[in-house]
C-alpha cells in the first residue's frame, strides 16, 4: 500500500517535471517589462522585430496562443472561431502596438475580471523572476511575433 502511494507520488513528480520543462523552454529568457499608465507596454520584450508569419501560426496553435478558442479572426482556413471575446479583425486600428502587447502579456492589468489568459505575466519584478521561471504560457519572442501579426489587422 505504502509502495503504491510512493509510486503514484513518483508519477506525479515526473509529470510536473515534464510540464515544468515544457514551459521553461517557452520562457528561457524570461524578461522584465514595464507597464505604462496601466494601458500599454510600449517597449518590445526582446528588442527583436516580431515575425508576422510566426505570430499568425502561434495565434492559431491550440496549445500556444489558441486565440481562436475565444476570438473570431481573419483566418479563413480555420473552421472554428470563438465568440467569447471581440472579433480581432481591425484590432490594430483600435489599439497601439504597446496596448496590444499589454493585452497579450497581462490583460488583467486592463480588466481584472477578464477570462483572457495572461500569456507572459511575470509580475514584472526582477526580484521574483526565479520563482516565476517557467510560468509563462509563451516565450518573449512569441509575444513579439503575435504583436507583429496583430499589427497587420488594420
Ligand atoms: C479564454 C478566452 C480568450 C482567449 C484564449 C484569448 N482571448 Fe483575447 N479576449 C478575451 C475576452 C473575453 C476579451 C474582451 C476584453 C476583456 O475581457 O477584457 C479579449 C480581448 C482581447 C483583445 C482586445 C480586443 C478589443 O477589441 O477590445 C485583444 C487584442 C485580444 N483579446 C487578443 C487575443 C489574442 C491575440 C489571443 C491569443 C494569443 C487571445 N486574445 C486569446 C478572451 C480570450
py3Dmol code that shows the C-alpha trace and the ligand (Angstrom):
import py3Dmol

protein = """\
ATOM      1  CA  UNK A   1       0.000   0.000   0.000  1.00  0.00           C
ATOM      2  CA  UNK A   2       2.763   2.424   1.009  1.00  0.00           C
ATOM      3  CA  UNK A   3       4.734   1.376  -2.044  1.00  0.00           C
ATOM      4  CA  UNK A   4       1.753   2.022  -4.219  1.00  0.00           C
ATOM      5  CA  UNK A   5       1.355   5.518  -2.768  1.00  0.00           C
ATOM      6  CA  UNK A   6       5.040   6.120  -3.373  1.00  0.00           C
ATOM      7  CA  UNK A   7       4.728   5.016  -6.974  1.00  0.00           C
ATOM      8  CA  UNK A   8       1.798   7.336  -7.511  1.00  0.00           C
ATOM      9  CA  UNK A   9       3.719  10.207  -5.917  1.00  0.00           C
ATOM     10  CA  UNK A  10       6.688   9.457  -8.187  1.00  0.00           C
ATOM     11  CA  UNK A  11       4.438   9.606 -11.239  1.00  0.00           C
ATOM     12  CA  UNK A  12       3.126  12.944 -10.011  1.00  0.00           C
ATOM     13  CA  UNK A  13       6.643  14.351  -9.664  1.00  0.00           C
ATOM     14  CA  UNK A  14       7.657  13.042 -13.069  1.00  0.00           C
ATOM     15  CA  UNK A  15       4.592  14.619 -14.641  1.00  0.00           C
ATOM     16  CA  UNK A  16       5.096  18.011 -13.052  1.00  0.00           C
ATOM     17  CA  UNK A  17       8.754  17.882 -14.062  1.00  0.00           C
ATOM     18  CA  UNK A  18       7.757  17.196 -17.644  1.00  0.00           C
ATOM     19  CA  UNK A  19       5.264  20.058 -17.623  1.00  0.00           C
ATOM     20  CA  UNK A  20       7.809  22.336 -15.976  1.00  0.00           C
ATOM     21  CA  UNK A  21      10.392  21.535 -18.607  1.00  0.00           C
ATOM     22  CA  UNK A  22       7.958  22.234 -21.359  1.00  0.00           C
ATOM     23  CA  UNK A  23       7.041  25.708 -20.182  1.00  0.00           C
ATOM     24  CA  UNK A  24      10.598  26.521 -19.107  1.00  0.00           C
ATOM     25  CA  UNK A  25      11.558  26.123 -22.722  1.00  0.00           C
ATOM     26  CA  UNK A  26       8.991  28.709 -23.733  1.00  0.00           C
ATOM     27  CA  UNK A  27      10.354  31.184 -21.223  1.00  0.00           C
ATOM     28  CA  UNK A  28      14.090  30.527 -21.329  1.00  0.00           C
ATOM     29  CA  UNK A  29      14.888  34.203 -21.291  1.00  0.00           C
ATOM     30  CA  UNK A  30      12.170  35.500 -19.022  1.00  0.00           C
ATOM     31  CA  UNK A  31      12.366  39.272 -19.215  1.00  0.00           C
ATOM     32  CA  UNK A  32      11.022  42.052 -17.025  1.00  0.00           C
ATOM     33  CA  UNK A  33       8.694  44.533 -18.701  1.00  0.00           C
ATOM     34  CA  UNK A  34       7.311  47.909 -17.830  1.00  0.00           C
ATOM     35  CA  UNK A  35       3.601  48.711 -17.917  1.00  0.00           C
ATOM     36  CA  UNK A  36       2.973  52.395 -18.613  1.00  0.00           C
ATOM     37  CA  UNK A  37      -0.197  54.111 -17.338  1.00  0.00           C
ATOM     38  CA  UNK A  38      -1.835  50.695 -16.875  1.00  0.00           C
ATOM     39  CA  UNK A  39      -2.641  50.729 -20.583  1.00  0.00           C
ATOM     40  CA  UNK A  40       0.463  49.812 -22.512  1.00  0.00           C
ATOM     41  CA  UNK A  41       3.852  48.081 -22.701  1.00  0.00           C
ATOM     42  CA  UNK A  42       5.452  50.376 -25.273  1.00  0.00           C
ATOM     43  CA  UNK A  43       8.850  48.639 -25.384  1.00  0.00           C
ATOM     44  CA  UNK A  44       9.495  45.349 -27.172  1.00  0.00           C
ATOM     45  CA  UNK A  45      10.206  42.474 -24.790  1.00  0.00           C
ATOM     46  CA  UNK A  46      13.145  41.291 -26.868  1.00  0.00           C
ATOM     47  CA  UNK A  47      14.262  44.248 -28.969  1.00  0.00           C
ATOM     48  CA  UNK A  48      13.914  41.965 -31.967  1.00  0.00           C
ATOM     49  CA  UNK A  49      11.217  42.677 -34.548  1.00  0.00           C
ATOM     50  CA  UNK A  50       8.297  40.257 -34.488  1.00  0.00           C
ATOM     51  CA  UNK A  51       7.745  37.774 -37.300  1.00  0.00           C
ATOM     52  CA  UNK A  52       4.220  38.194 -38.696  1.00  0.00           C
ATOM     53  CA  UNK A  53       4.024  34.655 -40.143  1.00  0.00           C
ATOM     54  CA  UNK A  54       5.169  33.014 -36.919  1.00  0.00           C
ATOM     55  CA  UNK A  55       2.785  35.192 -34.949  1.00  0.00           C
ATOM     56  CA  UNK A  56      -0.150  34.083 -37.063  1.00  0.00           C
ATOM     57  CA  UNK A  57       0.829  30.432 -36.546  1.00  0.00           C
ATOM     58  CA  UNK A  58       1.114  30.922 -32.778  1.00  0.00           C
ATOM     59  CA  UNK A  59      -2.283  32.589 -32.668  1.00  0.00           C
ATOM     60  CA  UNK A  60      -3.835  29.529 -34.332  1.00  0.00           C
ATOM     61  CA  UNK A  61      -1.799  26.991 -32.328  1.00  0.00           C
ATOM     62  CA  UNK A  62      -4.138  25.178 -29.922  1.00  0.00           C
ATOM     63  CA  UNK A  63      -1.547  24.873 -27.166  1.00  0.00           C
ATOM     64  CA  UNK A  64       0.166  28.242 -27.551  1.00  0.00           C
ATOM     65  CA  UNK A  65      -1.962  31.266 -28.429  1.00  0.00           C
ATOM     66  CA  UNK A  66      -5.218  29.434 -29.024  1.00  0.00           C
ATOM     67  CA  UNK A  67      -6.806  32.816 -29.711  1.00  0.00           C
ATOM     68  CA  UNK A  68      -9.464  31.219 -31.917  1.00  0.00           C
ATOM     69  CA  UNK A  69     -10.942  29.492 -28.869  1.00  0.00           C
ATOM     70  CA  UNK A  70     -12.378  32.868 -27.901  1.00  0.00           C
ATOM     71  CA  UNK A  71     -11.940  35.248 -30.837  1.00  0.00           C
ATOM     72  CA  UNK A  72     -13.092  35.467 -34.404  1.00  0.00           C
ATOM     73  CA  UNK A  73     -10.082  36.316 -36.592  1.00  0.00           C
ATOM     74  CA  UNK A  74      -9.434  36.869 -40.306  1.00  0.00           C
ATOM     75  CA  UNK A  75      -8.012  33.337 -40.614  1.00  0.00           C
ATOM     76  CA  UNK A  76     -10.348  31.705 -43.153  1.00  0.00           C
ATOM     77  CA  UNK A  77      -8.562  28.326 -43.333  1.00  0.00           C
ATOM     78  CA  UNK A  78      -9.537  27.620 -39.719  1.00  0.00           C
ATOM     79  CA  UNK A  79     -13.096  26.463 -39.302  1.00  0.00           C
ATOM     80  CA  UNK A  80     -13.935  27.180 -35.680  1.00  0.00           C
ATOM     81  CA  UNK A  81     -13.783  30.683 -34.260  1.00  0.00           C
ATOM     82  CA  UNK A  82     -14.877  31.578 -30.759  1.00  0.00           C
ATOM     83  CA  UNK A  83     -17.260  34.363 -29.873  1.00  0.00           C
ATOM     84  CA  UNK A  84     -16.494  34.932 -26.182  1.00  0.00           C
ATOM     85  CA  UNK A  85     -14.054  37.752 -26.988  1.00  0.00           C
ATOM     86  CA  UNK A  86     -14.351  40.557 -29.554  1.00  0.00           C
ATOM     87  CA  UNK A  87     -13.657  39.950 -33.263  1.00  0.00           C
ATOM     88  CA  UNK A  88      -9.976  40.763 -33.757  1.00  0.00           C
ATOM     89  CA  UNK A  89     -10.405  41.986 -37.338  1.00  0.00           C
ATOM     90  CA  UNK A  90      -9.325  45.636 -37.372  1.00  0.00           C
ATOM     91  CA  UNK A  91      -7.880  45.427 -33.868  1.00  0.00           C
ATOM     92  CA  UNK A  92      -4.740  47.363 -34.915  1.00  0.00           C
ATOM     93  CA  UNK A  93      -6.947  50.336 -35.831  1.00  0.00           C
ATOM     94  CA  UNK A  94      -8.352  50.356 -32.317  1.00  0.00           C
ATOM     95  CA  UNK A  95      -5.136  49.818 -30.329  1.00  0.00           C
ATOM     96  CA  UNK A  96      -1.499  50.843 -30.458  1.00  0.00           C
ATOM     97  CA  UNK A  97       1.300  48.284 -30.550  1.00  0.00           C
ATOM     98  CA  UNK A  98       2.028  48.865 -26.847  1.00  0.00           C
ATOM     99  CA  UNK A  99      -1.634  48.397 -25.921  1.00  0.00           C
ATOM    100  CA  UNK A 100      -1.772  45.129 -27.853  1.00  0.00           C
ATOM    101  CA  UNK A 101       1.444  43.950 -26.185  1.00  0.00           C
ATOM    102  CA  UNK A 102      -0.040  44.557 -22.733  1.00  0.00           C
ATOM    103  CA  UNK A 103      -3.209  42.702 -23.707  1.00  0.00           C
ATOM    104  CA  UNK A 104      -1.133  39.643 -24.556  1.00  0.00           C
ATOM    105  CA  UNK A 105       1.312  39.865 -21.667  1.00  0.00           C
ATOM    106  CA  UNK A 106      -1.229  40.501 -18.914  1.00  0.00           C
ATOM    107  CA  UNK A 107      -4.770  41.548 -19.869  1.00  0.00           C
ATOM    108  CA  UNK A 108      -5.733  41.583 -16.193  1.00  0.00           C
ATOM    109  CA  UNK A 109      -3.999  44.937 -15.862  1.00  0.00           C
ATOM    110  CA  UNK A 110      -6.644  46.345 -18.200  1.00  0.00           C
ATOM    111  CA  UNK A 111      -9.555  44.301 -16.896  1.00  0.00           C
ATOM    112  CA  UNK A 112      -9.138  42.493 -13.598  1.00  0.00           C
ATOM    113  CA  UNK A 113     -12.081  40.178 -14.308  1.00  0.00           C
ATOM    114  CA  UNK A 114     -11.163  39.150 -17.824  1.00  0.00           C
ATOM    115  CA  UNK A 115     -11.140  35.468 -18.670  1.00  0.00           C
ATOM    116  CA  UNK A 116      -8.450  36.049 -21.286  1.00  0.00           C
ATOM    117  CA  UNK A 117      -5.245  34.288 -20.206  1.00  0.00           C
ATOM    118  CA  UNK A 118      -2.078  36.223 -19.364  1.00  0.00           C
ATOM    119  CA  UNK A 119       0.435  34.928 -21.863  1.00  0.00           C
ATOM    120  CA  UNK A 120       3.572  36.425 -20.361  1.00  0.00           C
ATOM    121  CA  UNK A 121       2.669  37.633 -16.916  1.00  0.00           C
ATOM    122  CA  UNK A 122       5.645  37.599 -14.582  1.00  0.00           C
ATOM    123  CA  UNK A 123       4.572  40.384 -12.251  1.00  0.00           C
ATOM    124  CA  UNK A 124       7.298  42.496 -13.800  1.00  0.00           C
ATOM    125  CA  UNK A 125       9.718  42.440 -10.885  1.00  0.00           C
ATOM    126  CA  UNK A 126      13.193  41.094 -11.454  1.00  0.00           C
ATOM    127  CA  UNK A 127      13.369  40.014  -7.790  1.00  0.00           C
ATOM    128  CA  UNK A 128      10.822  37.215  -8.256  1.00  0.00           C
ATOM    129  CA  UNK A 129      11.858  36.099 -11.702  1.00  0.00           C
ATOM    130  CA  UNK A 130      13.298  32.863 -10.345  1.00  0.00           C
ATOM    131  CA  UNK A 131      10.067  31.973  -8.607  1.00  0.00           C
ATOM    132  CA  UNK A 132       8.076  32.705 -11.730  1.00  0.00           C
ATOM    133  CA  UNK A 133      10.506  30.925 -14.039  1.00  0.00           C
ATOM    134  CA  UNK A 134       8.741  28.568 -16.352  1.00  0.00           C
ATOM    135  CA  UNK A 135       5.327  30.007 -15.585  1.00  0.00           C
ATOM    136  CA  UNK A 136       4.608  31.914 -18.758  1.00  0.00           C
ATOM    137  CA  UNK A 137       2.416  30.397 -21.461  1.00  0.00           C
ATOM    138  CA  UNK A 138       4.633  31.503 -24.337  1.00  0.00           C
ATOM    139  CA  UNK A 139       8.113  32.974 -24.698  1.00  0.00           C
ATOM    140  CA  UNK A 140       9.014  36.652 -25.038  1.00  0.00           C
ATOM    141  CA  UNK A 141       9.709  36.404 -28.770  1.00  0.00           C
ATOM    142  CA  UNK A 142       6.404  34.552 -29.205  1.00  0.00           C
ATOM    143  CA  UNK A 143       4.666  37.612 -27.733  1.00  0.00           C
ATOM    144  CA  UNK A 144       6.533  39.894 -30.150  1.00  0.00           C
ATOM    145  CA  UNK A 145       5.624  37.659 -33.104  1.00  0.00           C
ATOM    146  CA  UNK A 146       1.943  37.744 -32.135  1.00  0.00           C
ATOM    147  CA  UNK A 147       2.027  41.513 -31.618  1.00  0.00           C
ATOM    148  CA  UNK A 148       3.569  41.872 -35.109  1.00  0.00           C
ATOM    149  CA  UNK A 149       0.769  39.727 -36.526  1.00  0.00           C
ATOM    150  CA  UNK A 150      -1.960  41.658 -34.675  1.00  0.00           C
ATOM    151  CA  UNK A 151      -0.490  44.917 -36.018  1.00  0.00           C
ATOM    152  CA  UNK A 152      -1.348  43.717 -39.553  1.00  0.00           C
ATOM    153  CA  UNK A 153      -5.062  43.540 -38.618  1.00  0.00           C
ATOM    154  CA  UNK A 154      -5.916  47.109 -39.592  1.00  0.00           C
TER     155      UNK A 154
END
"""
ligand_1 = """\
43
LIG
C -10.366 32.276 -22.882
C -10.736 33.228 -23.884
C -9.684 34.061 -24.558
C -8.527 33.639 -25.179
C -7.948 32.242 -25.283
C -7.943 34.832 -25.767
N -8.716 35.921 -25.503
Fe -8.375 37.822 -26.101
N -10.032 38.468 -25.116
C -10.936 37.658 -24.461
C -12.034 38.474 -23.945
C -13.229 37.964 -23.190
C -11.750 39.805 -24.312
C -12.628 41.040 -24.026
C -11.950 42.039 -23.154
C -11.746 41.608 -21.743
O -12.286 40.586 -21.291
O -11.009 42.307 -21.046
C -10.482 39.765 -25.047
C -9.863 40.879 -25.586
C -8.784 40.838 -26.454
C -8.228 41.987 -27.144
C -8.801 43.403 -27.113
C -9.827 43.415 -28.247
C -10.782 44.576 -28.308
O -11.319 44.825 -29.399
O -11.005 45.236 -27.288
C -7.182 41.543 -27.885
C -6.284 42.354 -28.798
C -7.075 40.125 -27.667
N -8.063 39.728 -26.783
C -6.149 39.312 -28.279
C -6.029 37.944 -28.044
C -5.022 37.126 -28.684
C -4.028 37.600 -29.724
C -5.172 35.869 -28.176
C -4.336 34.660 -28.440
C -2.920 34.831 -28.243
C -6.301 35.911 -27.228
N -6.791 37.177 -27.205
C -6.769 34.816 -26.502
C -10.839 36.295 -24.313
C -9.796 35.495 -24.771
"""
view = py3Dmol.view(width=600, height=400)
view.addModel(protein, "pdb")
view.setStyle({"model": 0}, {"cartoon": {"style": "trace"}})
view.addModel(ligand_1, "xyz")
view.setStyle({"model": 1}, {"stick": {}})
view.zoomTo()
view.show()
